[in-house]
Amino acid sequence: MQHVVVRNAEPSDAKTVAAMIEEIERHYGATSIQPFEERLAQVEAALFGTPPLAYCVLAVIDGEVIGLAAYSFLWPAAGSAHSLFLKELYVQPDGRRLGTGTRLMREMQAIAAARPGCSRVEWMTDRDNDDARAFYRRLGFEEFAGKVNYRVASAVSDPLA
């Protein structure tokens, strides 16, 4: 079996991360894709700005990036603690069934455990994403049914006005 290495994304990885975000968008059925240079600028600002808005680790086999986990920290979580929120876990088709996703999830747990005051790792997946849900079950994670998610674009007018 090939050895999966997980490492922090570096500024020199920005183009790779931007390309992978397009791949993720297409994976989820997007037909309108943001121009690459715009996406690249957003990746650079989000991951490598001061302060960074988010963090990203990359799964690499033989020097090729085959997956990523993008995350940030949320506060408050339990009491006054904070949590690691996994926003995106993605493994390219060729990197699946090699332990890549498992390795990325272990890294998320290790990052959370090493950060003082971080009480948990949280994430979401679509209810109709049977593969992802099966993957998380195989790792021993149980679904939490206690939340309802809402979303509104920041560019819309105030619905309360």
HELIX and SHEET records of a PDB file:
HELIX    1   1 PRO A   11  ASP A   13  5                                   3    
HELIX    2   2 ALA A   14  HIS A   27  1                                  14    
HELIX    3   3 PHE A   36  PHE A   48  1                                  13    
HELIX    4   4 PRO A   93  GLY A   95  5                                   3    
HELIX    5   5 THR A  100  ALA A  114  1                                  15    
HELIX    6   6 ASP A  130  ARG A  138  1                                   9    
SHEET    1   A 5 VAL A   5  ASN A   8  0                                        
SHEET    2   A 5 TYR A  55  ILE A  61 -1                                        
SHEET    3   A 5 GLU A  64  LEU A  74 -1                                        
SHEET    4   A 5 HIS A  82  VAL A  91 -1                                        
SHEET    5   A 5 CYS A 118  TRP A 123  1                                        
END                                                                             
